[in-house]
Amino acid sequence: LGRNLKVLQKDGWAALSAGDDERTRVVSLTKAGGLAVQRAVPLWDGAQAEIRSKLPSALLKALASAPTLLDA
């Protein structure tokens, strides 16, 4: 997680500040990060819709139930 946060911080999408103690940091989304999310959500939704339109419904149901199976 640390490397990914450093990239987000370097790109100006996230800001890190001190937490309650020396072991913790608070991560916040910057204005630029929020704009990046706003641009990305429609692309993500479109990709999901495309996958849903191409996969059989039985497979989609199986994939949707996978997290429940993994928790068991």
DSSP file with accessible surface (Angstrom, degrees, kcal/mol):
  #  RESIDUE AA STRUCTURE BP1 BP2  ACC     N-H-->O    O-->H-N    N-H-->O    O-->H-N    TCO  KAPPA ALPHA  PHI   PSI    X-CA   Y-CA   Z-CA
    1    1 A L     >        0   0  161      0, 0.0     4,-2.5     0, 0.0     5,-0.2   0.000 360.0 360.0 360.0 -36.0    0.0    0.0    0.0
    2    2 A G  H  >  +     0   0   43      1,-0.2     4,-2.1     2,-0.2     5,-0.1   0.894 360.0  48.4 -59.0 -44.6    2.8    2.4    0.8
    3    3 A R  H  > S+     0   0  211      1,-0.2     4,-1.8     2,-0.2    -1,-0.2   0.912 112.0  49.7 -64.1 -41.8    4.2    2.4   -2.8
    4    4 A N  H  > S+     0   0  109      1,-0.2     4,-2.3     2,-0.2    -2,-0.2   0.905 110.3  50.2 -64.1 -41.3    0.8    3.0   -4.3
    5    5 A L  H  X S+     0   0   33     -4,-2.5     4,-2.7     1,-0.2    -1,-0.2   0.896 107.1  54.7 -64.9 -37.3    0.1    5.9   -1.9
    6    6 A K  H  X S+     0   0  147     -4,-2.1     4,-2.8    -5,-0.2    -1,-0.2   0.898 108.1  49.1 -63.7 -38.3    3.4    7.5   -2.8
    7    7 A V  H  X S+     0   0   72     -4,-1.8     4,-2.4     2,-0.2    -1,-0.2   0.938 112.0  48.2 -64.9 -45.9    2.5    7.4   -6.5
    8    8 A L  H  <>S+     0   0   65     -4,-2.3     5,-2.8     1,-0.2     6,-1.1   0.902 113.9  47.5 -61.3 -38.9   -0.9    9.0   -5.7
    9    9 A Q  H ><5S+     0   0   88     -4,-2.7     3,-1.5     4,-0.2    -2,-0.2   0.933 110.7  50.8 -68.1 -43.7    0.8   11.6   -3.6
   10   10 A K  H 3<5S+     0   0  162     -4,-2.8    -2,-0.2     1,-0.3    -1,-0.2   0.888 110.0  50.5 -61.5 -37.8    3.5   12.3   -6.2
   11   11 A D  T 3<5S-     0   0   76     -4,-2.4    -1,-0.3    -5,-0.2    -2,-0.2   0.486 117.6-115.0 -79.5  -3.9    0.7   12.7   -8.9
   12   12 A G  T < 5S+     0   0   33     -3,-1.5    21,-0.5    -4,-0.3    20,-0.4   0.666  86.8 112.7  81.6  17.0   -1.1   15.2   -6.6
   13   13 A W  S   <S+     0   0   95     -5,-2.8    17,-1.8    -6,-0.2     2,-0.3   0.649  75.7  32.3 -95.9 -18.3   -4.1   12.9   -6.1
   14   14 A A  E     -A   29   0A   7     -6,-1.1     2,-0.4    15,-0.3    15,-0.2  -0.982  63.3-153.0-139.2 150.5   -3.7   12.1   -2.4
   15   15 A A  E     -A   28   0A  42     13,-2.9    13,-2.7    -2,-0.3     2,-0.4  -0.976   9.8-153.7-123.1 138.2   -2.3   14.0    0.6
   16   16 A L  E     +A   27   0A  56     -2,-0.4     2,-0.3    11,-0.2    11,-0.2  -0.921  17.6 171.7-111.9 138.2   -0.8   12.3    3.7
   17   17 A S  E     -A   26   0A  58      9,-2.2     9,-2.8    -2,-0.4    -2,-0.0  -0.892  41.2 -74.3-136.8 169.6   -0.7   13.8    7.1
   18   18 A A  E     -A   25   0A  79     -2,-0.3     7,-0.2     7,-0.2     4,-0.1  -0.309  45.3-149.6 -66.1 144.8    0.2   12.7   10.6
   19   19 A G        -     0   0   21      5,-1.8    -1,-0.1     2,-0.6     7,-0.1  -0.094  43.2 -69.8 -95.2-158.9   -2.2   10.4   12.4
   20   20 A D  S    S+     0   0  170      5,-0.1     2,-0.3    -2,-0.1    -2,-0.1   0.764 115.9   9.1 -69.1 -27.7   -2.9   10.0   16.1
   21   21 A D  S >  S-     0   0   63      3,-0.0     3,-1.4     0, 0.0    -2,-0.6  -0.849  93.2 -85.3-142.2-178.6    0.5    8.5   16.8
   22   22 A E  T 3  S+     0   0  178     -2,-0.3    -2,-0.0     1,-0.3    -3,-0.0   0.710 120.5  58.2 -65.6 -19.4    3.8    7.9   15.0
   23   23 A R  T 3  S+     0   0  212     -5,-0.0     2,-0.3     2,-0.0    -1,-0.3   0.583  99.3  66.9 -87.5 -10.4    2.6    4.6   13.4
   24   24 A T    <   -     0   0   57     -3,-1.4    -5,-1.8     2,-0.0     2,-0.3  -0.817  54.4-170.2-118.6 153.4   -0.4    6.0   11.6
   25   25 A R  E     -A   18   0A 144     -2,-0.3     2,-0.5    -7,-0.2    -7,-0.2  -0.975  20.3-132.3-133.0 150.5   -1.0    8.4    8.7
   26   26 A V  E     -A   17   0A  72     -9,-2.8    -9,-2.2    -2,-0.3     2,-0.5  -0.900  19.6-157.2-104.0 128.0   -4.2   10.0    7.4
   27   27 A V  E     +A   16   0A  70     -2,-0.5     2,-0.4   -11,-0.2   -11,-0.2  -0.917  13.9 179.3-107.9 128.2   -4.8    9.8    3.7
   28   28 A S  E     -A   15   0A  56    -13,-2.7   -13,-2.9    -2,-0.5     2,-0.4  -0.963  29.7-117.2-127.9 150.1   -7.1   12.3    2.0
   29   29 A L  E     -A   14   0A 108     -2,-0.4   -15,-0.3   -15,-0.2   -16,-0.1  -0.673  30.9-140.2 -81.6 130.9   -8.1   12.8   -1.6
   30   30 A T     >  -     0   0   41    -17,-1.8     4,-2.6    -2,-0.4     5,-0.2  -0.330  29.8 -99.3 -81.2 174.4   -7.0   16.1   -3.0
   31   31 A K  H  > S+     0   0  178      1,-0.2     4,-2.3     2,-0.2     5,-0.2   0.928 128.3  49.8 -59.8 -43.3   -9.2   18.2   -5.4
   32   32 A A  H  > S+     0   0   45    -20,-0.4     4,-2.2     1,-0.2    -1,-0.2   0.891 109.8  51.6 -62.9 -37.8   -7.2   16.7   -8.3
   33   33 A G  H  > S+     0   0    2    -21,-0.5     4,-2.2     2,-0.2    -2,-0.2   0.904 108.3  50.9 -65.2 -40.1   -7.8   13.2   -6.9
   34   34 A G  H  X S+     0   0   24     -4,-2.6     4,-2.4     2,-0.2    -2,-0.2   0.907 110.0  49.7 -64.0 -39.7  -11.5   13.9   -6.7
   35   35 A L  H  X S+     0   0   78     -4,-2.3     4,-2.1     2,-0.2    -1,-0.2   0.891 108.6  53.2 -65.6 -38.6  -11.6   15.0  -10.3
   36   36 A A  H  X S+     0   0   13     -4,-2.2     4,-2.1     2,-0.2    -2,-0.2   0.907 109.3  48.8 -62.6 -40.2   -9.7   11.9  -11.3
   37   37 A V  H  X S+     0   0   72     -4,-2.2     4,-2.5     2,-0.2    -2,-0.2   0.928 108.7  53.3 -65.0 -43.1  -12.3    9.8   -9.6
   38   38 A Q  H  < S+     0   0  136     -4,-2.4    -1,-0.2     1,-0.2    -2,-0.2   0.871 112.9  44.4 -60.5 -36.7  -15.1   11.7  -11.3
   39   39 A R  H  X S+     0   0  151     -4,-2.1     4,-0.7     1,-0.2    -1,-0.2   0.839 115.0  49.1 -74.1 -32.6  -13.5   11.0  -14.7
   40   40 A A  H  X S+     0   0   49     -4,-2.1     4,-2.7    -5,-0.2     5,-0.2   0.835  95.6  69.8 -78.9 -33.2  -12.8    7.4  -13.9
   41   41 A V  H  X S+     0   0   69     -4,-2.5     4,-3.1     1,-0.2     5,-0.2   0.918  99.1  47.4 -58.1 -47.6  -16.2    6.3  -12.6
   42   42 A P  H  > S+     0   0   80      0, 0.0     4,-2.3     0, 0.0    -1,-0.2   0.898 113.2  50.0 -62.4 -35.1  -18.0    6.5  -16.0
   43   43 A L  H  X S+     0   0  133     -4,-0.7     4,-2.3     2,-0.2    -2,-0.2   0.922 112.4  47.0 -66.1 -42.9  -15.2    4.6  -17.6
   44   44 A W  H  X S+     0   0  160     -4,-2.7     4,-2.6     2,-0.2     5,-0.2   0.934 112.1  50.0 -63.0 -45.3  -15.4    1.9  -14.9
   45   45 A D  H  X S+     0   0   89     -4,-3.1     4,-2.4    -5,-0.2    -2,-0.2   0.904 110.8  50.2 -60.9 -41.0  -19.1    1.7  -15.2
   46   46 A G  H  X S+     0   0   41     -4,-2.3     4,-2.3    -5,-0.2    -1,-0.2   0.905 110.1  49.3 -63.9 -42.0  -18.8    1.3  -18.9
   47   47 A A  H  X S+     0   0   45     -4,-2.3     4,-2.3     2,-0.2    -2,-0.2   0.912 111.6  49.4 -64.2 -41.4  -16.3   -1.5  -18.6
   48   48 A Q  H  X S+     0   0   67     -4,-2.6     4,-2.7     1,-0.2    -2,-0.2   0.913 110.6  50.1 -63.3 -42.6  -18.5   -3.3  -16.1
   49   49 A A  H  X S+     0   0   44     -4,-2.4     4,-2.1     1,-0.2    -1,-0.2   0.901 109.5  51.6 -63.8 -39.7  -21.5   -2.9  -18.4
   50   50 A E  H  X S+     0   0  104     -4,-2.3     4,-1.1     2,-0.2    -1,-0.2   0.932 111.2  46.8 -63.9 -43.9  -19.6   -4.3  -21.3
   51   51 A I  H >X S+     0   0   85     -4,-2.3     4,-1.8     1,-0.2     3,-0.8   0.937 111.3  51.9 -62.4 -45.6  -18.4   -7.3  -19.3
   52   52 A R  H 3< S+     0   0  136     -4,-2.7    -1,-0.2     1,-0.2    -2,-0.2   0.868 108.7  51.5 -60.8 -33.4  -22.0   -7.9  -18.1
   53   53 A S  H 3< S+     0   0   93     -4,-2.1    -1,-0.2     1,-0.2    -2,-0.2   0.742 114.4  42.9 -76.4 -19.0  -23.3   -7.8  -21.6
   54   54 A K  H << S+     0   0  141     -4,-1.1    -2,-0.2    -3,-0.8    -1,-0.2   0.674 100.2  75.8-100.7 -21.2  -20.7  -10.4  -22.8
   55   55 A L  S  < S-     0   0   56     -4,-1.8     5,-0.0    -5,-0.1     2,-0.0  -0.712  87.5-104.6 -95.6 146.3  -20.8  -13.0  -20.0
   56   56 A P     >  -     0   0   83      0, 0.0     4,-2.1     0, 0.0     3,-0.4  -0.330  29.2-120.3 -63.7 146.8  -23.6  -15.5  -19.5
   57   57 A S  H  > S+     0   0   89      1,-0.2     4,-2.5     2,-0.2     5,-0.2   0.844 111.9  58.3 -60.3 -34.3  -25.9  -14.7  -16.6
   58   58 A A  H  > S+     0   0   72      1,-0.2     4,-2.1     2,-0.2    -1,-0.2   0.909 107.7  46.7 -62.9 -40.0  -25.1  -18.0  -14.8
   59   59 A L  H  > S+     0   0   77     -3,-0.4     4,-2.8     2,-0.2     5,-0.2   0.908 110.4  52.6 -68.0 -40.8  -21.4  -17.0  -14.8
   60   60 A L  H  X S+     0   0   47     -4,-2.1     4,-2.4     1,-0.2    -2,-0.2   0.915 109.7  49.2 -60.9 -41.1  -22.2  -13.5  -13.5
   61   61 A K  H  X S+     0   0  157     -4,-2.5     4,-1.6     2,-0.2    -1,-0.2   0.916 111.4  49.5 -63.3 -42.5  -24.3  -15.0  -10.7
   62   62 A A  H  X S+     0   0   54     -4,-2.1     4,-0.7     1,-0.2    -2,-0.2   0.921 112.0  47.8 -63.4 -42.5  -21.4  -17.3   -9.8
   63   63 A L  H >< S+     0   0   97     -4,-2.8     3,-0.8     1,-0.2    -1,-0.2   0.898 109.2  53.9 -65.2 -38.8  -19.0  -14.4   -9.8
   64   64 A A  H 3< S+     0   0   77     -4,-2.4     4,-0.3     1,-0.2    -1,-0.2   0.833 110.2  47.2 -65.5 -29.8  -21.3  -12.3   -7.7
   65   65 A S  H 3X S+     0   0   50     -4,-1.6     4,-1.8     1,-0.2     3,-0.4   0.587  86.9  92.3 -88.5  -7.2  -21.5  -15.1   -5.0
   66   66 A A  H <X S+     0   0   33     -3,-0.8     4,-2.4    -4,-0.7     5,-0.2   0.890  79.9  55.1 -57.8 -43.6  -17.8  -15.7   -4.9
   67   67 A P  H  > S+     0   0   76      0, 0.0     4,-1.5     0, 0.0    -1,-0.2   0.913 107.9  50.5 -59.1 -37.2  -17.1  -13.2   -2.0
   68   68 A T  H  > S+     0   0  104     -3,-0.4     4,-0.8    -4,-0.3    -2,-0.2   0.916 110.6  49.2 -64.6 -40.8  -19.6  -15.1    0.1
   69   69 A L  H >< S+     0   0  123     -4,-1.8     3,-0.5     1,-0.2    -1,-0.2   0.872 109.3  52.2 -65.5 -36.7  -18.0  -18.4   -0.7
   70   70 A L  H 3< S+     0   0  148     -4,-2.4    -1,-0.2     1,-0.2    -2,-0.2   0.786 103.8  57.5 -72.0 -27.9  -14.5  -17.0    0.2
   71   71 A D  H 3<        0   0  141     -4,-1.5    -1,-0.2    -5,-0.2    -2,-0.2   0.726 360.0 360.0 -72.5 -21.9  -15.7  -15.8    3.6
   72   72 A A    <<        0   0  121     -4,-0.8    -3,-0.0    -3,-0.5    -4,-0.0  -0.154 360.0 360.0 -69.7 360.0  -16.8  -19.3    4.6
